[in-house]
Amino acid sequence: MNILYIMRYWPVYGGGETITVTLANEFVCRGHNVFIAYMYDKFCDLMPYQLNKQIHSKKLYTIEHYRNKDVEELHRYIVENDIDIMINQWGNTSLCFEAKKNTHCKLITCWHLDVLRKAPKELSGKAKYLRLLLGNNLYEQYNLRKQLKIHKLNYKFSDRYIFLSPFFVNEYAIYSGINDTQKKISAIANPLTYHYRYNINNYSKKKRNVLFVGRILEYHKRLSYILKIWKNVENNSNFNDWSLTVVGDGPDIETVKNLADSLLLRRVFFEGFKDPRSYYEESSVFMMTSAFEGFGMTLLEAQQYATVPMAMDTYGSLHDIIVNGENGIIEPDNALDKYTEDLFRLMNDYNYRKQLAINGLESSQKFSVQKISDKWILCFNQLVKK
């Protein structure tokens, strides 16, 4: 089967690219041909993964504000490579729909976020002035209607519309009012991206370290919450031998560092953009306080390395990964005091922490690349038969 992914950035940028590479590599190993059409080159000095050399790629002029020549270029690429399945990861669904006309190619559109998101507090450009003009309530209504319009176009133009979780499928049905008589909508989770199995016999070697991994973007990840919670840890003499490590970079890194300084935090270490695997390996607890996520891959990665994850209950797919009190901890949104209390318990009770780690290690395996790829191949076969 010939499979084409549509991407904005390639070969590296963030979680979406990592997931694409993981699945693409697996599909090639299973005998399929994989192609990538993308808009922006993006490299880094230390590549976080290896890309199978049999994967073909082509740079496009644009996949966003496209013109007729962009449609023609993508159409030629589909025809020349006899593409059976096109997976729109981060592109314009209208472009993909137009480009596949008069071919046998089937279009899958993936939605990598929660269904509807509130507008961020800080806006720029036209959006900033529009909110000032409309006021907060009217602007939020406009923002939600705009997102629903995108969803409805994705559904209309695609042969299959895939979310990351059944929770999102249910949300979409409620918000959109679409009766999915064509059975276009389904859910496939992200796979584990690391081919690794932690040896639980090494658990006693873990350090008394709490970990955050992610992009330093305050309105999304809310690092300020983590630092405020950590202030409570440093104020408690029972945990003087514990530390917090922040792995990641982003536009708000200096703001976050300044907050750490203003809180007089002494045991917070900012590592920058690094391969996080050695940090997962040695850490005991993982913290997430995101305002929203599509799937929260870092929680799954933490479980894979027997690091107990904690997260705030702000998105539906979280419950696909964590069963509260069994393989991690789910906190109510904005409940910093409750989060602190449960973090204290994890840090203080080695046996409790280890049991959650063992359970998480086991539950993470249902997201192996083999199992998730099986679901994708089933989807491909169903579409190609039509």
C-alpha positions as a printed NumPy array, in Angstrom:
array([[  0.   ,   0.   ,   0.   ],
       [  1.231,   3.527,  -0.791],
       [  0.696,   5.968,   2.086],
       [  1.203,   9.741,   1.93 ],
       [  1.443,  11.986,   5.011],
       [  0.777,  15.734,   4.719],
       [  2.899,  17.718,   7.205],
       [  3.746,  21.343,   7.935],
       [  7.241,  20.658,   9.319],
       [  9.642,  17.847,   8.47 ],
       [ 11.485,  15.866,   9.687],
       [ 11.462,  17.184,  13.259],
       [  9.476,  19.758,  15.207],
       [  7.364,  18.288,  18.01 ],
       [  5.086,  15.488,  19.074],
       [  3.147,  15.269,  15.81 ],
       [  6.31 ,  14.718,  13.79 ],
       [  7.602,  12.156,  16.293],
       [  4.351,  10.175,  16.068],
       [  4.412,  10.346,  12.261],
       [  7.984,   9.057,  12.085],
       [  7.186,   6.244,  14.535],
       [  4.213,   5.03 ,  12.5  ],
       [  5.894,   5.614,   9.129],
       [  8.9  ,   3.526,  10.158],
       [  6.606,   0.726,  11.295],
       [  4.591,   0.801,   8.062],
       [  7.79 ,   0.53 ,   6.001],
       [  8.887,  -2.449,   8.112],
       [  5.534,  -4.07 ,   7.262],
       [  6.181,  -3.7  ,   3.549],
       [  4.252,  -0.509,   2.751],
       [  5.603,   2.516,   0.884],
       [  5.506,   5.812,   2.802],
       [  5.734,   9.321,   1.337],
       [  5.829,  12.721,   3.07 ],
       [  4.698,  16.026,   1.539],
       [  5.594,  18.999,   3.731],
       [  5.959,  22.766,   3.77 ],
       [  8.829,  23.713,   6.11 ],
       [ 12.266,  22.142,   6.627],
       [ 13.   ,  21.677,  10.31 ],
       [ 16.157,  20.063,  11.691],
       [ 18.001,  19.991,  14.992],
       [ 21.569,  19.087,  15.926],
       [ 20.53 ,  16.026,  17.907],
       [ 17.806,  14.178,  16.028],
       [ 15.433,  12.536,  18.541],
       [ 14.749,   9.551,  16.261],
       [ 15.98 ,   7.706,  13.18 ],
       [ 14.041,   8.019,   9.955],
       [ 13.892,   4.955,   7.711],
       [ 15.802,   5.733,   4.505],
       [ 13.028,   4.172,   2.404],
       [ 10.63 ,   6.993,   3.362],
       [ 10.318,   9.481,   0.487],
       [  9.681,  13.194,   1.01 ],
       [  8.751,  16.196,  -1.127],
       [  8.701,  19.847,  -0.151],
       [  5.622,  21.81 ,  -1.245],
       [  5.313,  25.547,  -1.693],
       [  2.385,  25.776,   0.71 ],
       [ -0.308,  23.628,   2.281],
       [ -2.081,  26.545,   3.955],
       [ -3.16 ,  29.522,   1.808],
       [ -2.845,  27.381,  -1.276],
       [ -3.34 ,  28.286,  -4.912],
       [ -4.257,  26.226,  -7.986],
       [ -0.625,  25.382,  -8.701],
       [ -0.317,  23.893,  -5.194],
       [ -3.305,  21.651,  -5.864],
       [ -1.808,  20.61 ,  -9.212],
       [  1.587,  19.871,  -7.64 ],
       [  0.115,  17.673,  -4.903],
       [ -2.207,  15.981,  -7.406],
       [  0.782,  15.07 ,  -9.609],
       [  2.605,  13.626,  -6.595],
       [ -0.434,  11.487,  -5.727],
       [ -0.735,  10.194,  -9.287],
       [  3.015,   9.627,  -9.845],
       [  3.297,   7.546,  -6.678],
       [ -0.076,   5.799,  -7.031],
       [ -1.073,   6.89 ,  -3.514],
       [ -3.77 ,   4.736,  -1.909],
       [ -4.115,   6.596,   1.412],
       [ -3.393,  10.257,   2.181],
       [ -3.167,  11.137,   5.886],
       [ -3.608,  14.822,   6.579],
       [ -1.642,  15.352,   9.791],
       [ -1.187,  19.124,   9.843],
       [ -2.354,  20.404,   6.462],
       [ -5.346,  22.046,   4.832],
       [ -8.119,  19.485,   4.315],
       [ -9.546,  21.437,   1.358],
       [ -6.196,  21.249,  -0.44 ],
       [ -5.997,  17.493,   0.145],
       [ -9.578,  17.002,  -1.055],
       [ -9.018,  18.964,  -4.248],
       [ -5.677,  17.278,  -4.952],
       [ -7.065,  13.749,  -4.739],
       [ -9.909,  14.337,  -7.197],
       [ -9.983,  11.906, -10.137],
       [ -7.725,   9.453,  -8.275],
       [ -8.47 ,   6.347,  -6.194],
       [ -6.727,   7.934,  -3.179],
       [ -8.659,   7.987,   0.109],
       [ -8.262,  10.901,   2.543],
       [ -7.88 ,  10.537,   6.305],
       [ -7.812,  13.711,   8.396],
       [ -6.39 ,  13.526,  11.925],
       [ -7.315,  15.898,  14.743],
       [ -4.502,  16.035,  17.304],
       [ -6.089,  18.276,  19.924],
       [ -9.13 ,  18.289,  22.146],
       [-12.277,  19.111,  20.189],
       [-12.833,  22.73 ,  21.238],
       [-10.441,  25.035,  23.052],
       [-10.967,  28.386,  24.676],
       [ -8.96 ,  31.227,  23.212],
       [ -5.697,  31.91 ,  25.066],
       [ -5.633,  34.851,  27.442],
       [ -2.86 ,  36.52 ,  25.475],
       [ -3.642,  37.166,  21.791],
       [ -1.749,  39.027,  19.109],
       [ -2.418,  40.643,  15.742],
       [ -5.981,  40.727,  14.385],
       [ -7.261,  38.352,  17.053],
       [ -6.226,  40.751,  19.818],
       [ -8.109,  43.686,  18.3  ],
       [-11.128,  41.568,  17.433],
       [-11.5  ,  40.518,  21.069],
       [-11.22 ,  44.146,  22.161],
       [-13.954,  45.032,  19.661],
       [-16.322,  42.164,  20.494],
       [-15.623,  41.742,  24.189],
       [-14.632,  38.468,  25.885],
       [-17.982,  36.654,  25.685],
       [-18.739,  37.402,  22.038],
       [-15.156,  36.678,  21.028],
       [-15.29 ,  33.295,  22.735],
       [-18.492,  32.448,  20.858],
       [-16.783,  33.495,  17.623],
       [-13.736,  31.372,  18.507],
       [-15.845,  28.259,  19.141],
       [-17.913,  28.72 ,  15.963],
       [-14.694,  29.058,  13.963],
       [-13.385,  25.763,  15.347],
       [-16.68 ,  23.98 ,  14.631],
       [-16.567,  25.241,  11.049],
       [-13.13 ,  23.651,  10.607],
       [-14.404,  20.374,  12.093],
       [-17.386,  20.271,   9.755],
       [-15.195,  20.893,   6.706],
       [-12.808,  18.156,   7.844],
       [-15.723,  15.759,   8.176],
       [-17.22 ,  16.728,   4.812],
       [-14.021,  16.44 ,   2.779],
       [-12.496,  13.348,   4.425],
       [-13.181,   9.664,   3.951],
       [-12.298,   9.123,   7.607],
       [-11.968,  11.674,  10.443],
       [ -9.808,  10.355,  13.273],
       [ -9.539,  11.683,  16.826],
       [ -7.094,  10.567,  19.489],
       [ -9.678,   9.242,  21.919],
       [-13.278,   7.969,  22.106],
       [-13.848,  10.843,  24.553],
       [-13.194,  13.298,  21.722],
       [-15.439,  11.369,  19.324],
       [-18.303,  11.71 ,  21.818],
       [-17.553,  15.405,  22.366],
       [-17.512,  16.031,  18.637],
       [-20.884,  14.326,  18.192],
       [-22.376,  16.568,  20.886],
       [-20.872,  19.842,  19.646],
       [-21.29 ,  19.311,  15.899],
       [-24.72 ,  17.697,  15.885],
       [-23.562,  15.518,  12.994],
       [-25.236,  12.131,  12.692],
       [-22.344,   9.978,  11.475],
       [-24.379,   7.698,   9.239],
       [-21.376,   7.291,   6.916],
       [-19.241,   5.927,   9.786],
       [-16.477,   8.383,   9.025],
       [-15.496,   9.163,  12.607],
       [-13.252,   6.964,  14.73 ],
       [-10.477,   7.15 ,  17.32 ],
       [ -6.9  ,   5.865,  17.234],
       [ -4.517,   6.757,  20.046],
       [ -0.906,   7.775,  19.614],
       [  1.665,   4.981,  19.975],
       [  4.651,   4.784,  22.262],
       [  7.582,   6.261,  20.376],
       [ 10.385,   4.558,  22.298],
       [ 11.203,   0.903,  21.675],
       [ 12.064,   0.188,  25.288],
       [ 10.943,  -1.892,  28.249],
       [ 11.986,  -0.677,  31.704],
       [ 13.34 ,  -3.362,  34.033],
       [ 11.355,  -2.956,  37.239],
       [ 14.146,  -4.745,  39.131],
       [ 16.115,  -1.5  ,  38.736],
       [ 13.422,   0.588,  40.421],
       [ 15.463,   1.107,  43.618],
       [ 18.014,   3.015,  41.5  ],
       [ 15.552,   5.804,  40.72 ],
       [ 16.446,   9.18 ,  42.169],
       [ 14.275,  11.364,  44.344],
       [ 13.528,  13.575,  41.413],
       [ 10.298,  15.016,  39.991],
       [ 10.259,  15.659,  36.245],
       [  8.556,  17.889,  33.692],
       [  9.092,  17.362,  29.951],
       [  7.489,  19.616,  27.368],
       [  7.399,  22.903,  25.509],
       [  7.733,  25.943,  27.75 ],
       [  4.527,  27.712,  26.767],
       [  2.635,  29.108,  29.745],
       [ -0.933,  29.316,  28.408],
       [ -0.703,  25.651,  27.371],
       [  1.59 ,  23.88 ,  29.867],
       [  1.154,  26.235,  32.858],
       [  4.653,  25.806,  34.28 ],
       [  3.751,  28.477,  36.832],
       [  1.461,  25.915,  38.499],
       [  4.314,  23.423,  38.788],
       [  6.651,  25.997,  40.308],
       [  4.026,  27.13 ,  42.83 ],
       [  3.399,  23.519,  43.835],
       [  7.133,  22.945,  44.067],
       [  7.453,  25.927,  46.398],
       [  5.375,  23.914,  48.88 ],
       [  7.808,  21.02 ,  48.51 ],
       [ 10.824,  23.185,  49.237],
       [  9.038,  24.645,  52.267],
       [  8.626,  21.136,  53.718],
       [ 11.79 ,  19.874,  55.411],
       [ 10.686,  16.241,  54.921],
       [ 11.566,  16.541,  51.233],
       [ 14.926,  18.325,  51.357],
       [ 16.515,  15.54 ,  49.289],
       [ 14.033,  15.863,  46.394],
       [ 14.61 ,  17.967,  43.26 ],
       [ 12.63 ,  19.13 ,  40.221],
       [ 14.014,  18.869,  36.677],
       [ 12.508,  20.783,  33.751],
       [ 13.392,  19.395,  30.311],
       [ 12.294,  21.521,  27.372],
       [ 12.465,  24.948,  25.799],
       [ 10.034,  27.467,  24.41 ],
       [  9.042,  31.118,  24.14 ],
       [  8.282,  31.49 ,  27.859],
       [ 11.469,  29.949,  29.248],
       [ 12.856,  33.227,  30.61 ],
       [  9.529,  34.105,  32.224],
       [  9.449,  30.71 ,  33.922],
       [ 13.052,  31.036,  35.117],
       [ 12.291,  34.491,  36.51 ],
       [  9.32 ,  33.075,  38.39 ],
       [ 11.535,  30.353,  39.87 ],
       [ 13.946,  33.072,  41.024],
       [ 11.166,  35.204,  42.517],
       [  9.873,  32.171,  44.442],
       [ 13.427,  31.601,  45.725],
       [ 13.443,  28.018,  44.483],
       [ 16.76 ,  26.271,  45.083],
       [ 16.226,  22.751,  43.751],
       [ 14.805,  23.384,  40.281],
       [ 17.063,  22.546,  37.345],
       [ 16.353,  23.763,  33.798],
       [ 17.983,  21.412,  31.285],
       [ 16.771,  22.941,  28.013],
       [ 15.846,  20.88 ,  24.944],
       [ 17.279,  17.391,  25.507],
       [ 16.48 ,  13.779,  24.726],
       [ 14.284,  13.052,  27.775],
       [ 14.848,   9.301,  28.036],
       [ 17.648,   9.379,  30.609],
       [ 15.565,  11.785,  32.715],
       [ 12.546,   9.453,  32.619],
       [ 14.872,   6.583,  33.537],
       [ 16.097,   8.187,  36.745],
       [ 13.026,  10.177,  37.881],
       [ 10.327,   8.917,  40.26 ],
       [  7.403,  11.288,  39.585],
       [  6.239,  13.197,  36.499],
       [  4.2  ,  16.421,  36.717],
       [  1.771,  17.808,  34.145],
       [ -0.502,  20.817,  34.735],
       [ -1.583,  21.535,  31.137],
       [ -4.688,  23.572,  30.389],
       [ -5.378,  21.225,  27.465],
       [ -3.746,  18.416,  25.492],
       [ -4.565,  16.246,  22.546],
       [ -3.201,  13.104,  24.124],
       [ -0.401,  13.892,  26.559],
       [  2.349,  11.639,  25.197],
       [  4.753,  12.559,  27.981],
       [  2.431,  10.872,  30.502],
       [  2.619,   7.665,  28.498],
       [  6.385,   7.965,  28.144],
       [  6.691,   8.455,  31.896],
       [  4.704,   5.259,  32.515],
       [  6.9  ,   3.393,  30.036],
       [  9.885,   4.298,  32.244],
       [  8.1  ,   3.502,  35.553],
       [  7.834,   7.196,  36.435],
       [  4.482,   7.902,  38.101],
       [  2.544,  10.617,  36.225],
       [  0.348,  13.319,  37.764],
       [ -1.933,  15.525,  35.658],
       [ -4.849,  17.939,  35.939],
       [ -8.211,  16.774,  34.598],
       [ -8.466,  19.169,  31.662],
       [ -8.959,  16.881,  28.637],
       [-10.826,  13.659,  27.943],
       [ -8.049,  11.455,  26.556],
       [ -6.203,  11.734,  29.871],
       [ -8.503,   8.996,  31.148],
       [ -7.322,   6.646,  28.378],
       [ -3.838,   6.827,  29.917],
       [ -4.344,   7.266,  33.674],
       [ -6.717,   5.428,  35.982],
       [ -6.626,   7.624,  39.066],
       [ -4.871,   5.982,  42.   ],
       [ -3.928,   2.901,  39.981],
       [ -1.278,   3.894,  37.436],
       [ -1.017,   7.626,  38.113],
       [ -2.828,  10.537,  39.734],
       [ -5.499,  12.798,  38.225],
       [ -6.148,  16.102,  39.979],
       [ -9.065,  18.515,  39.536],
       [ -8.202,  21.491,  37.365],
       [ -6.631,  24.415,  39.257],
       [ -6.526,  22.413,  42.527],
       [ -2.95 ,  23.258,  43.5  ],
       [ -3.432,  22.376,  47.178],
       [ -4.84 ,  18.922,  46.369],
       [ -2.065,  18.38 ,  43.82 ],
       [  0.508,  19.265,  46.48 ],
       [ -1.066,  16.894,  49.005],
       [ -1.016,  13.941,  46.581],
       [  2.519,  14.76 ,  45.454],
       [  3.61 ,  14.678,  49.094],
       [  2.066,  11.224,  49.483],
       [  3.855,   9.906,  46.395],
       [  7.175,  11.324,  47.52 ],
       [  6.748,  10.046,  51.068],
       [  5.499,   6.492,  50.353],
       [  8.008,   4.414,  48.377],
       [  5.842,   1.271,  48.207],
       [  2.781,   3.192,  47.001],
       [  4.886,   4.974,  44.389],
       [  6.437,   1.723,  43.179],
       [  3.061,  -0.016,  42.857],
       [  1.684,   2.801,  40.688],
       [  4.866,   2.641,  38.633],
       [  4.468,  -1.117,  38.085],
       [  0.83 ,  -0.666,  37.046],
       [  1.741,   2.163,  34.664],
       [  4.527,   0.133,  33.127],
       [  2.018,  -2.597,  32.328],
       [ -0.84 ,  -0.359,  31.118],
       [  1.449,   1.6  ,  28.769],
       [  1.991,  -1.508,  26.643],
       [ -1.491,  -1.284,  25.143],
       [ -0.126,   1.735,  23.252],
       [  2.793,  -0.138,  21.675],
       [  3.535,   0.854,  18.082],
       [  2.628,  -2.668,  16.963],
       [ -0.852,  -2.532,  18.498],
       [ -1.583,   1.014,  17.327],
       [ -0.272,   0.25 ,  13.824],
       [ -2.628,  -2.736,  13.629],
       [ -5.528,  -0.302,  14.099],
       [ -4.219,   1.945,  11.333],
       [ -3.777,  -0.947,   8.904],
       [ -7.328,  -2.109,   9.621],
       [ -8.551,   1.431,   8.84 ],
       [ -6.547,   1.503,   5.586],
       [ -7.93 ,  -1.84 ,   4.46 ],
       [-11.5  ,  -0.789,   5.176],
       [-11.096,   2.369,   3.077],
       [ -9.278,   0.781,   0.146],
       [-11.976,  -1.884,  -0.175],
       [-14.674,   0.762,  -0.652]])
